[in-house]
């Protein structure tokens, strides 16, 4: 009886994104361990190494990139919204008597936040932005009408909002100086709505999400979605923490104090 032909060896399965990790004792970095039938499966990876053990199994060692130490900028904001009308001026955002507080001092920065929107008329806005006895808000997102931040050019206005816990403002339009100060301080994202009247379709306390990648404001409570204008080149400046932080990050000015 003739010898039977041996069955062909089963191909080694190709797994491009194995979550298994392998630590090479002769190296200081942790690597991903992948299995594949040939090296061409890994042409998109750099510095791929091929090892073959005694049984003929092929191991492809692919360096695992070390995560950046810098936190990724936010892409979404979520929480309750506080709804305002048109022409909210900086004196309503932070009354002049509180401008003696110095934001660079942590305790005074925190106190500044406790006075955010303390200039709003209670006859119009019966729900307090800052609950009595607290120094921060439960409303991280502001929805407003036109000409938000008009009035004096006080830099304390966006700083007070940021200190209170506001992450973003979505308004129909802004006073130029408030928009500039928001970007320069990196305290809040001043986002523009594509359409008017969004503040009339939302209610204080509604649960909303701002998605910066899709440029939308989603009101989950009302089941509505509104388009935002892209923030453009101002985004990276705010992400960095303001104009000075951005200048240091990009090498425009020395990072040495």
N, C-alpha and C positions, 0 to 999 in steps of 0.2 A: 504494500500500500504506500503510494507516494506521500511524500511529506506535504502537508497542507500549507498553503500560503498563509503567512501570518497576517492578521487583520491590521490595517493601517492604524497607527497610533492616533488617538483622538487629539485634535488640536487643543492647545492650551487656550482657555477662554480669555478674551480681551476685556479687561475692566479698566476703563479710563479714569474713573473717579472713585477709587476705593477709599474708604474712610479709615482703613487700617493704617497704623503708623509704625515706623521702624526707626530705631535709634542706632546709628552706626557708632560703635564705641570709640573709633579712631577719629571721630569728628565731633565738633561741638554743637552742631545743629540737628534738629529733629527733621526727618524726611518722611515723605509719603511713600509707601510701598505699593507698587502696582504690578499686576501680572498681565502679560500679553504674549501673543504668538510671535510677534516680530516687532522690531524697533520702530518700524514706520508708523505704528499706531501712536507714537509719541513725538512725532515731528514738531508738534506745536509747543512742546516743552523745551526748555533750555537746560543745558548741562545734565542731560539724562545719562545715567550710568547703567550698564548691563552687567549683571552677575549671573552665573550659572552654577548651581550647586551640584553635588555628586550624582543626584538622580536625574539631572538634566533639566530641572525646572528653571525657567528664566525669570529673573527678578529685575524689574526696572526701578531704580531708585531715583526719585524726582525731588529735588530740593523744595522744601516748604517755605514759602516766603514769610519772613518775619513781619507781623502786623506793625503798621506805623504807630508810633507813640502818640501821634496827634489824633484826637477824637474826630470822627467823621462829622461833617456838618449835618444838622437836622434836615430831614426831608418832609416831615409831617409834624403838625401840632394838633393836639386833640384836647377837648375839654368843653366846659361850659363857656358860652359867649356872653358878653355884656354889650347891649345894643344902645347906640347913641344916635342923635339926630345930626343935622347940618351945623356947620360953623362952631364946632367945639374948640374954644380958644385955649391958649396955654395957661391962662389964669384959672380956668375951670379944671385943667389937668393938674396944676400945682400952683396954688395961690402964692402971691408975691411974698407974703410974710414968712414962707418957708425957704426962701432962696438963700438964706444965711447958712443953711446946712451944706456941708462940704462932702460931695459924693465920694471923694477919695478916702474918706475916713469910714471904715466898715460900719461903725455904729450909727453914724449920721446918714450913710447910704441907706441902711435899713429903715431908719426913721423917716427918711424922705419917701420911701415906698409906702409907708403907713398913711401918708397924706395924699396919695394919688387920687385924683378926681374928687377931692374934698371941696372943690369949688363948684361942683355941679348943684344946681338948684334942687332942693329936695321936693319941691312942689311938682317938678317935672319927672325927676328920677327918684322914685320912692324907695327903690331897692339900693342899699348902700353897696358901693364897690368894694369897700373894705369893711368887714364886720367889726363892730365895736369890740375893743379889747384885743384885736389882732393887728398884725403889721404886714400882712400879705393878703392877696385876693384869691378867691376861688374861681375867677374868670380869666384864664390865660389868653383868651382871644377877644379882641374888641371888634365889633362891627359898627361902622359909622357911615354917615352920609357924605356930603361934599365939604370941602375946605377944612378938613380936620387939622388941628394944630395952628390955627390962625392966631393973630395977636402978636405978643412980644416974641423976641428971638431967644428966649431963655433955653439954654441947653438942659436945664433941670427937667424939662417936660418929658422927653423920652427916657431920661434916666430914672425919674420917679416911676414911670410905668414898668420899666425893667426891674427896678428894685422891688416893686409890688408883686412881681411874678408874671407880668404880661409877656407873652412870646411874640405875638404878632397883632397888627392892626390891619383890618380889611376895610378900606374906605373908598368912596367914589373918587375923591381927589384930596390932595393935601396942600397945605400952605408950604411953599417952597422951603422955608427955613426949617420947619419941623421935619420934613423929609430928609433934608441934608443933615440935621442934627441926629436923627435916628440912625442914619448910615455911619456918620462920623463916630458916634459913641458905641455902635454895635449893640445897643440895648434891645431894640425891637425890630421886627421886619415890617416896614411900611408897605403893605401890598395894596394895589389898586384893583378895584372891581371893574369889570367890563361894562356892567349895566347899572343904571341908577335904581334906587328903590329897594335894594336888597335889605337894608336895615328895616324896612317896613314889612318885609316878609319873614323876619326873624324876631324872636322874643328873648329877652334876657333869661338865661338859664337853659336855653336850647343846647343840646350836645352837638358840637360841630367838629369837623376835621378840616385842616388846611393841608393840602397836598402840593408841595412846591414842585415836584417833578411833573405832575399833570396840570399844574396851575389851576386848581379848582378849590372852591370852598364847598364842603358838603354839610348840609344841615340834616343830621340824622333824625332829629325830632320831627321836623316838618317833611322829611323825605324829598328835599330839594337840593339841587346842585347849581353852583354859580361859578362862572369863569373869572379867573384872575389874570391880570396882565403879568407877563414875566418880569421878574425884578431885575434881570439882566446883570450888568457889571457891578451893581451895588451888592449883589448877593455875597460874593467872596469877601468883600470888605466887612460885612456884618458877620459872616461866618468866622472871620479871624478875630473878631472882638472889637472892631472899630478901626479907624483910619491909621492910627499909630501902630497898632498891632499888625495890621496888614502891611504897612510900610516896612516894619522890621522883618516880617515873615518873607516878604518878597525881595529883601535886600536893598530896598530904596533908602533906608536909613540904618545906622548901626544898631545891632541888637544889644550892644554893651551899654549899660546905663552909666 
